Amino acid sequence: MKQLSIDRFEGKFAICEDSEEKYYAIETSELPEGAKEGDVLRITDEGELLIDEGETRARRERIAAKQRRAFGK
């Protein structure tokens, strides 16, 4: 199963990045309800986009830990 992370929004598109640092523009109407910057999306074998809550939470925790180490807080 492929994963994408939402990098940012530009107009009616979500700019998403995969693990190979390739970017994709996905219309916001195609995203799961409530999707926001930083969310990790799973693409099912059927092509459905789902928010991967566990991976999103883990990624945010890793980023917060790096920030605390970098800025000493």
N, CA, C and O of each residue as an XYZ file, in Angstrom:
292
protein
N       0.830     -1.177      0.000
C       0.000      0.000      0.000
C       0.880      1.249      0.000
O       1.822      1.347      0.786
N       0.580      2.176     -0.859
C       1.361      3.394     -0.978
C       0.872      4.428      0.034
O      -0.309      4.467      0.380
N       1.801      5.265      0.503
C       1.461      6.338      1.417
C       1.911      7.668      0.839
O       2.931      7.755      0.156
N       1.136      8.692      1.124
C       1.472     10.060      0.748
C       1.289     10.925      1.984
O       0.455     10.624      2.837
N       2.060     11.990      2.085
C       1.809     12.951      3.152
C       1.411     14.272      2.511
O       1.958     14.670      1.482
N       0.451     14.944      3.136
C      -0.010     16.226      2.611
C       1.003     17.283      3.025
O       1.157     17.585      4.209
N       1.683     17.834      2.044
C       2.701     18.852      2.294
C       2.072     20.226      2.470
O       2.419     20.967      3.389
N       1.141     20.558      1.575
C       0.524     21.892      1.617
C      -0.691     21.910      0.698
O      -0.940     20.974     -0.061
N      -1.435     23.003      0.791
C      -2.576     23.218     -0.088
C      -2.282     24.413     -0.976
O      -1.771     25.434     -0.516
N      -2.607     24.277     -2.243
C      -2.465     25.360     -3.223
C      -3.760     25.424     -4.021
O      -4.028     24.577     -4.873
N      -4.547     26.435     -3.729
C      -5.835     26.552     -4.413
C      -6.705     25.344     -4.126
O      -6.939     24.996     -2.968
N      -7.183     24.707     -5.184
C      -8.059     23.542     -4.990
C      -7.288     22.226     -4.959
O      -7.886     21.156     -5.070
N      -5.969     22.296     -4.807
C      -5.147     21.085     -4.791
C      -4.405     20.909     -3.467
O      -3.992     21.875     -2.826
N      -4.253     19.650     -3.085
C      -3.362     19.274     -1.990
C      -2.085     18.781     -2.650
O      -2.128     17.898     -3.507
N      -0.958     19.340     -2.262
C       0.322     18.891     -2.790
C       0.847     17.834     -1.818
O       1.120     18.118     -0.652
N       0.980     16.613     -2.328
C       1.335     15.470     -1.495
C       2.682     14.905     -1.931
O       3.051     14.978     -3.103
N       3.411     14.340     -0.969
C       4.735     13.783     -1.235
C       4.740     12.310     -0.855
O       4.154     11.912      0.152
N       5.417     11.497     -1.684
C       5.549     10.078     -1.343
C       6.922      9.813     -0.728
O       7.702     10.747     -0.540
N       7.223      8.572     -0.418
C       8.475      8.208      0.244
C       9.701      8.401     -0.647
O      10.828      8.425     -0.154
N       9.487      8.537     -1.946
C      10.588      8.756     -2.886
C      10.756     10.244     -3.223
O      11.463     10.607     -4.163
N      10.093     11.092     -2.436
C      10.133     12.545     -2.596
C       9.568     13.015     -3.932
O      10.005     14.025     -4.483
N       8.599     12.275     -4.441
C       7.859     12.689     -5.634
C       6.593     13.392     -5.155
O       5.987     13.002     -4.157
N       6.209     14.431     -5.882
C       5.047     15.223     -5.498
C       3.872     14.964     -6.427
O       4.044     14.713     -7.620
N       2.677     15.031     -5.858
C       1.434     14.805     -6.583
C       0.443     15.889     -6.186
O       0.355     16.253     -5.013
N      -0.296     16.400     -7.148
C      -1.364     17.363     -6.877
C      -2.687     16.593     -6.917
O      -3.049     16.009     -7.939
N      -3.385     16.602     -5.810
C      -4.660     15.894     -5.696
C      -5.735     16.928     -5.380
O      -5.578     17.732     -4.462
N      -6.814     16.907     -6.135
C      -7.896     17.852     -5.871
C      -8.430     17.628     -4.460
O      -8.608     16.493     -4.018
N      -8.680     18.727     -3.769
C      -9.134     18.620     -2.385
C     -10.457     17.862     -2.280
O     -10.741     17.254     -1.247
N     -11.257     17.892     -3.327
C     -12.527     17.159     -3.306
C     -12.312     15.644     -3.265
O     -13.227     14.903     -2.906
N     -11.122     15.180     -3.627
C     -10.801     13.750     -3.621
C     -10.264     13.275     -2.264
O     -10.140     12.073     -2.033
N      -9.945     14.218     -1.369
C      -9.362     13.872     -0.072
C     -10.432     13.408      0.899
O     -11.600     13.773      0.764
N     -10.033     12.600      1.883
C     -10.984     12.236      2.937
C     -11.403     13.490      3.706
O     -10.625     14.437      3.824
N     -12.599     13.494      4.213
C     -13.105     14.627      4.981
C     -12.194     14.903      6.181
O     -11.808     13.979      6.898
N     -11.859     16.158      6.391
C     -11.038     16.546      7.531
C      -9.546     16.468      7.289
O      -8.773     16.764      8.200
N      -9.106     16.081      6.097
C      -7.670     15.973      5.811
C      -7.027     17.352      5.902
O      -7.593     18.350      5.456
N      -5.813     17.386      6.498
C      -5.113     18.655      6.666
C      -3.621     18.468      6.444
O      -3.141     17.342      6.316
N      -2.891     19.578      6.398
C      -1.444     19.520      6.193
C      -0.814     18.609      7.239
O      -1.169     18.643      8.417
N       0.123     17.800      6.776
C       0.830     16.898      7.675
C       0.204     15.525      7.810
O       0.852     14.598      8.295
N      -1.047     15.376      7.388
C      -1.693     14.063      7.477
C      -1.040     13.088      6.515
O      -0.596     13.462      5.429
N      -0.990     11.832      6.935
C      -0.489     10.753      6.086
C      -1.703     10.053      5.488
O      -2.630      9.664      6.197
N      -1.676      9.903      4.178
C      -2.759      9.234      3.466
C      -2.297      7.865      2.992
O      -1.183      7.706      2.494
N      -3.162      6.894      3.154
C      -2.928      5.558      2.608
C      -3.749      5.435      1.345
O      -4.891      5.891      1.293
N      -3.177      4.824      0.333
C      -3.916      4.547     -0.895
C      -4.186      3.045     -0.909
O      -3.258      2.238     -0.960
N      -5.456      2.682     -0.863
C      -5.811      1.265     -0.856
C      -5.601      0.669     -2.247
O      -5.386      1.392     -3.220
N      -5.667     -0.640     -2.321
C      -5.541     -1.329     -3.611
C      -6.638     -0.903     -4.581
O      -6.473     -1.006     -5.796
N      -7.760     -0.423     -4.040
C      -8.870      0.033     -4.872
C      -8.718      1.502     -5.261
O      -9.547      2.031     -6.000
N      -7.668      2.166     -4.772
C      -7.429      3.565     -5.108
C      -8.075      4.561     -4.168
O      -8.056      5.763     -4.431
N      -8.645      4.082     -3.080
C      -9.292      4.971     -2.114
C      -8.235      5.622     -1.215
O      -7.269      4.974     -0.812
N      -8.426      6.899     -0.908
C      -7.533      7.618     -0.004
C      -8.125      7.604      1.401
O      -9.289      7.952      1.600
N      -7.311      7.200      2.367
C      -7.727      7.162      3.769
C      -6.666      7.855      4.616
O      -5.475      7.753      4.322
N      -7.088      8.554      5.660
C      -6.124      9.144      6.584
C      -5.603      8.036      7.488
O      -6.385      7.322      8.116
N      -4.286      7.892      7.552
C      -3.650      6.916      8.438
C      -3.370      7.635      9.752
O      -2.324      8.262      9.920
N      -4.321      7.535     10.681
C      -4.238      8.256     11.959
C      -2.990      7.878     12.747
O      -2.323      8.748     13.309
N      -2.673      6.600     12.793
C      -1.516      6.136     13.563
C      -0.207      6.678     13.015
O       0.631      7.161     13.776
N      -0.024      6.605     11.714
C       1.215      7.102     11.100
C       1.291      8.623     11.173
O       2.371      9.183     11.356
N       0.153      9.289     11.032
C       0.133     10.752     11.162
C       0.584     11.152     12.561
O       1.422     12.041     12.713
N       0.035     10.501     13.581
C       0.395     10.798     14.976
C       1.876     10.512     15.224
O       2.568     11.319     15.845
N       2.364      9.369     14.743
C       3.773      8.999     14.937
C       4.699     10.000     14.250
O       5.727     10.377     14.812
N       4.348     10.426     13.059
C       5.167     11.390     12.324
C       5.208     12.727     13.050
O       6.265     13.350     13.147
N       4.065     13.169     13.559
C       4.024     14.444     14.297
C       4.856     14.355     15.572
O       5.530     15.316     15.943
N       4.811     13.212     16.241
C       5.610     13.036     17.459
C       7.104     13.056     17.137
O       7.885     13.649     17.881
N       7.509     12.416     16.038
C       8.926     12.428     15.644
C       9.393     13.848     15.321
O      10.496     14.240     15.699
N       8.568     14.605     14.633
C       8.927     15.979     14.284
C       9.028     16.834     15.539
O       9.959     17.628     15.671
N       8.081     16.683     16.463
C       8.113     17.459     17.708
C       9.366     17.132     18.507
O       9.980     18.033     19.080
N       9.761     15.860     18.558
C      10.967     15.463     19.285
C      12.208     16.088     18.652
O      13.100     16.549     19.364
N      12.271     16.107     17.325
C      13.409     16.744     16.645
C      13.460     18.223     16.953
O      14.536     18.779     17.170
N      12.305     18.866     16.973
C      12.267     20.309     17.275
C      12.734     20.560     18.704
O      13.477     21.510     18.948
N      12.313     19.731     19.646
C      12.743     19.919     21.040
C      14.252     19.757     21.151
O      14.906     20.521     21.862
N      14.813     18.765     20.453
C      16.265     18.570     20.500
C      17.003     19.743     19.858
O      18.032     20.190     20.364
N      16.472     20.233     18.746
C      17.131     21.311     18.008
C      17.067     22.642     18.759
O      18.011     23.432     18.724
N      15.943     22.881     19.438
C      15.761     24.175     20.078
C      15.839     24.103     21.603
O      15.613     25.103     22.286
N      16.159     22.919     22.137
C      16.390     22.775     23.566
C      15.180     22.954     24.448
O      15.309     23.423     25.579
N      14.014     22.596     23.969
C      12.802     22.744     24.798
C      12.120     21.437     24.986
O      11.088     21.369     25.653
